[in-house]
Amino acid sequence: MAATTPGMVCAHHHLYSTLARGMPPPPRTPTNFQEILELIWWRLDTALDLEMIEWSAKLGALEALEQGTTAIVDHHESPHAIEGSLSVIADACAEVGVRVTTAYGVTDRHGHDGALRGLEENRRFIEGGGNGLVGIHAAFTCTDETLEAAAGLADDLGVGVHVHVAEGPGDADAPQRLAGMTRDDWLLIHGVHLSDNHGLDGTIVHNPRSNLNNAVGYARPFRFRNPVAIGTDGIGAAMIEEFRLAYFMHRSADVTASPETAWSWLEHGWDLVPEARNDRVTWSYDPMDPWYLAFTPGVRPLEVEIDGEVVYRDGSPTKVDATEIRAKAREQAKRLHAKL
């Protein structure tokens, strides 16, 4: 038996992190979230070049397709390969056949010039017709001037902002820093250390697996008045698995919790990327109902149709060679890891 749903949406991804698997260990073991950023992710993103970005995005898009995810909301950073990076990601995903909305995460970590280059990449991509948001890494890595410039650029371009918010305690003052800037079309990622009445507008994107991995705490997203969606923060794009974990984390805090709540968060992805509602995924399991899926591992897509085109059938993509993508991605991963 099989059932059909719209395409799944990953509301927060870092496609550049696809090549991180198997990377060399950091110089020392991180003992808190700030050190995880400094010793792992900020070392990795500075090592990226456009060729690495291309194959990382292709592999990430392929793996999304293999999990029934037809739309990715991506947040990118590559401080030594900024110019053109968003187009590389968009083209790579288009080649695989997966929808992507991308953004460059502006930051002052590499000086004011780096922040200006990030802003310009967002402007260039979106004004050129790219499907994007304006990205901000996080308030704690930006000056007030940069935050205001990013918010202003988003308003000028008529798009939202994609920003990490209060993921760790070092960004707990984000609501004060962002006060008066946020809009309903902003994506507020993580929100672990937000107060219940934080005063920010936008969708909060819950990333349960990543929050566990980084030991930043449980966001308890059910407490917010904001809409909630689900992302992976770069750990693949298996949204049925992420839904399942979101439910069990909710259940761990409230024995009366229903999987329907976590499923509603997953469904909100269709409000963020409405086109994905028209995509069609035929699954190996019926019914695709939250009460069943919460307790049924191994559900997989049999066929995926995006924008009227079958892009995945019988375990293989139809537009690209999966073996080639994996081989080229392994080559780029070796290059990347050698630089770390």
C-alpha positions in Angstrom: 0.0 0.0 0.0 1.2 3.6 -0.7 0.0 7.1 0.0 0.6 10.5 -1.6 1.4 13.8 0.1 2.8 17.2 -1.0 6.5 17.5 -1.0 8.2 17.9 2.4 9.8 21.2 3.2 13.1 21.6 5.2 12.6 25.0 6.7 16.2 25.5 7.7 19.2 23.8 6.2 22.9 24.4 5.7 23.7 22.7 2.4 27.4 23.6 2.8 27.6 21.3 5.8 26.9 18.2 3.7 30.7 17.7 3.2 31.4 18.0 6.9 30.9 14.3 7.5 34.1 12.6 8.5 36.0 15.9 8.8 39.1 15.9 11.0 38.5 16.5 14.7 38.9 20.0 16.0 42.2 21.1 17.7 40.6 20.3 21.0 37.2 19.0 22.2 34.6 21.8 22.4 33.1 22.2 25.9 30.2 24.6 25.0 28.2 25.8 22.1 30.5 28.8 21.4 33.5 26.6 21.2 31.6 24.2 18.8 31.1 27.2 16.5 34.7 28.4 16.8 36.5 25.1 16.6 34.3 23.3 14.1 31.8 25.3 12.0 33.7 28.6 11.7 36.8 26.7 10.6 34.8 24.8 8.0 33.0 27.7 6.4 36.2 29.7 5.9 37.7 26.7 4.0 34.9 26.5 1.4 35.4 27.5 -2.2 32.8 27.6 -5.0 33.5 24.1 -6.3 33.0 22.6 -2.8 29.8 24.6 -2.4 28.5 23.2 -5.7 28.9 19.6 -5.0 27.9 19.9 -1.4 24.6 21.5 -2.6 24.1 18.8 -5.2 24.6 16.0 -2.6 22.4 17.7 -0.1 19.7 18.2 -2.7 20.0 14.6 -3.8 19.6 13.3 -0.3 16.6 15.6 0.2 15.0 14.1 -2.8 15.7 10.6 -1.5 13.7 11.5 1.7 10.7 13.1 -0.1 11.8 16.6 0.6 11.1 18.8 -2.5 11.9 22.2 -1.0 14.9 23.5 1.0 15.3 26.8 2.8 19.0 27.2 2.9 21.3 29.4 5.0 24.8 29.8 3.6 28.1 31.1 4.8 31.5 30.9 3.0 33.5 34.0 3.9 36.3 33.4 1.4 33.9 32.5 -1.4 31.0 34.9 -1.1 30.5 36.4 -4.5 28.3 34.1 -6.7 27.9 31.5 -3.9 24.1 31.8 -3.8 23.8 31.2 -7.6 26.0 28.2 -7.3 23.7 26.7 -4.7 20.5 27.6 -6.7 22.0 26.1 -9.9 23.1 22.9 -8.2 19.7 22.3 -6.7 17.9 23.1 -10.0 20.1 20.5 -11.7 18.9 17.9 -9.2 15.3 19.2 -9.5 14.8 20.3 -5.9 13.3 23.7 -5.0 15.6 26.0 -2.9 15.3 29.3 -1.2 18.7 30.5 -0.1 20.4 33.3 1.8 23.9 34.5 2.6 24.4 34.7 6.4 25.8 38.2 6.9 28.2 38.6 9.8 30.9 40.9 11.1 33.1 38.0 12.2 35.4 38.9 9.3 35.2 42.6 9.6 32.9 45.2 8.2 34.0 44.6 4.6 32.9 41.0 5.0 29.5 42.1 6.2 29.1 44.4 3.2 30.1 41.7 0.8 27.5 39.4 2.3 24.8 42.0 2.0 25.8 42.6 -1.6 25.6 38.9 -2.4 22.0 38.8 -1.0 21.2 41.8 -3.1 22.8 40.6 -6.3 21.1 37.2 -6.1 17.6 38.4 -5.3 17.6 41.4 -7.7 18.8 39.0 -10.4 15.7 36.9 -10.0 17.0 34.4 -7.4 14.6 32.8 -4.9 16.1 34.1 -1.7 15.8 35.8 1.7 18.3 38.1 3.3 20.5 36.1 5.6 22.0 37.1 9.0 24.2 34.7 10.9 23.1 35.8 14.3 22.7 39.0 16.3 25.7 38.2 18.5 28.1 38.2 15.5 26.8 41.4 14.0 27.0 45.0 14.9 23.8 47.0 15.2 24.7 48.8 12.0 24.8 45.4 10.1 21.6 44.2 11.6 19.8 47.4 10.6 21.3 47.2 7.1 20.2 43.6 6.6 16.7 44.4 7.8 16.5 47.4 5.6 17.8 45.5 2.6 15.1 42.8 3.1 12.4 45.6 3.2 13.8 47.1 0.1 13.8 43.8 -1.7 10.4 42.7 -0.4 11.6 39.5 1.2 12.1 38.2 4.7 15.2 37.6 6.8 16.7 34.2 7.7 18.5 34.4 11.0 19.7 32.3 13.9 18.1 33.6 17.1 19.0 32.6 20.7 20.4 29.2 19.7 22.9 29.4 22.6 23.1 31.6 25.8 25.5 33.9 24.1 22.7 35.2 21.8 20.1 35.5 24.5 19.9 39.3 24.0 18.8 38.8 20.4 15.2 40.1 21.1 16.6 43.4 22.4 19.0 43.7 19.4 16.3 42.9 16.9 13.5 44.8 18.5 11.4 46.7 16.0 13.0 45.0 13.0 11.3 41.7 12.6 8.3 41.0 10.3 6.0 38.1 9.8 8.1 36.9 6.8 11.2 36.5 9.0 12.5 33.0 9.9 13.8 32.9 13.5 15.9 29.8 13.7 16.2 27.7 17.0 14.8 30.1 19.6 16.1 27.8 22.4 16.9 30.7 24.8 14.0 33.0 23.9 11.6 33.9 26.6 8.0 32.9 26.1 7.0 36.5 25.3 10.0 37.5 23.4 8.2 40.1 21.2 9.7 39.0 17.8 7.6 38.5 14.7 8.2 35.7 12.3 8.2 31.9 12.1 10.3 30.0 14.6 12.1 27.1 13.0 12.6 24.2 15.4 15.7 22.0 14.8 15.4 19.2 17.4 18.3 16.9 16.3 20.7 19.8 16.0 19.8 21.2 19.3 20.4 17.8 20.9 23.7 17.5 19.1 24.9 20.9 20.3 23.6 20.5 23.8 21.9 23.9 23.7 18.7 22.7 25.3 15.1 22.0 24.3 13.4 25.0 22.7 9.9 23.9 23.8 8.4 25.5 20.6 4.8 24.8 21.7 5.1 27.7 24.1 5.4 30.4 21.4 2.6 32.5 19.8 4.6 32.5 16.6 4.0 29.9 13.8 6.5 27.0 14.1 8.2 25.1 11.3 10.8 22.3 11.4 14.3 22.3 10.0 17.4 20.2 10.3 20.2 22.8 10.6 22.3 20.9 8.1 21.8 17.3 9.3 20.3 16.0 6.1 16.7 16.7 5.1 14.8 13.6 6.3 11.7 15.5 7.5 9.6 12.5 8.5 12.4 11.6 10.9 12.7 15.1 12.1 9.0 15.3 12.8 9.2 12.0 14.7 12.0 13.4 16.9 10.1 16.7 17.4 7.1 14.7 18.7 9.1 12.6 21.1 10.9 15.7 22.5 7.5 17.4 23.0 6.2 14.2 24.6 9.2 14.1 27.0 8.1 17.5 28.3 4.4 16.9 28.3 2.9 13.4 28.6 -0.4 14.7 27.0 1.4 15.8 23.8 0.0 14.6 20.5 2.0 13.9 17.3 -0.5 16.2 15.6 1.3 19.2 17.1 4.7 18.3 15.6 2.9 17.4 12.3 1.4 20.9 12.2 4.9 22.3 12.5 5.9 20.2 9.6 2.9 21.3 7.6 3.8 25.0 8.2 6.7 24.4 5.8 4.0 24.5 3.0 3.1 28.1 4.1 6.8 29.1 3.8 7.2 27.4 0.3 3.6 27.2 -1.1 4.8 25.7 -4.4 5.7 22.5 -2.5 2.0 21.9 -1.9 1.7 21.1 -5.6 4.6 18.6 -5.6 3.7 15.0 -5.1 5.4 12.3 -3.1 4.2 8.7 -3.2 5.4 6.9 -0.1 6.0 3.3 0.8 3.5 3.5 3.7 -0.2 4.2 4.1 -1.7 6.1 5.9 0.7 9.1 6.1 -1.0 10.1 9.3 1.0 11.5 12.3 -0.3 8.9 14.7 1.0 6.2 12.5 4.2 7.9 11.4 5.3 8.7 14.9 5.8 5.0 15.6 6.7 3.7 12.1 10.3 3.8 11.1 11.6 3.2 7.6 8.9 5.1 5.6 10.5 6.1 2.3 9.4 7.8 -1.0 8.7 5.6 -4.0 8.2 8.5 -6.5 8.7 12.2 -6.3 7.1 14.7 -8.7 8.2 18.4 -8.6 6.5 21.1 -10.7 4.9 18.4 -12.8 8.1 16.4 -13.5 9.0 13.1 -12.0 12.4 13.6 -10.5 12.7 10.4 -8.4 11.5 6.9 -9.2 12.3 3.4 -8.0 15.1 4.5 -5.7 16.9 6.8 -8.2 16.8 10.4 -9.4 15.7 10.9 -13.0 17.6 14.2 -13.8 21.1 13.4 -12.5 23.5 10.5 -11.8 23.5 9.8 -8.1 26.7 7.8 -8.3 28.5 10.7 -10.0 27.3 13.2 -7.5 28.4 11.1 -4.6 31.8 10.5 -6.2 32.4 14.2 -6.9 31.2 15.1 -3.5 33.7 12.7 -1.9 36.5 14.3 -3.9 35.5 17.8 -2.7 35.1 16.5 0.9 38.7 15.3 0.7 39.9 18.7 -0.5 37.9 20.5 2.2 39.1 18.2 5.0 42.7 18.6 3.9 42.4 22.4 4.5 41.2 21.9 8.1 
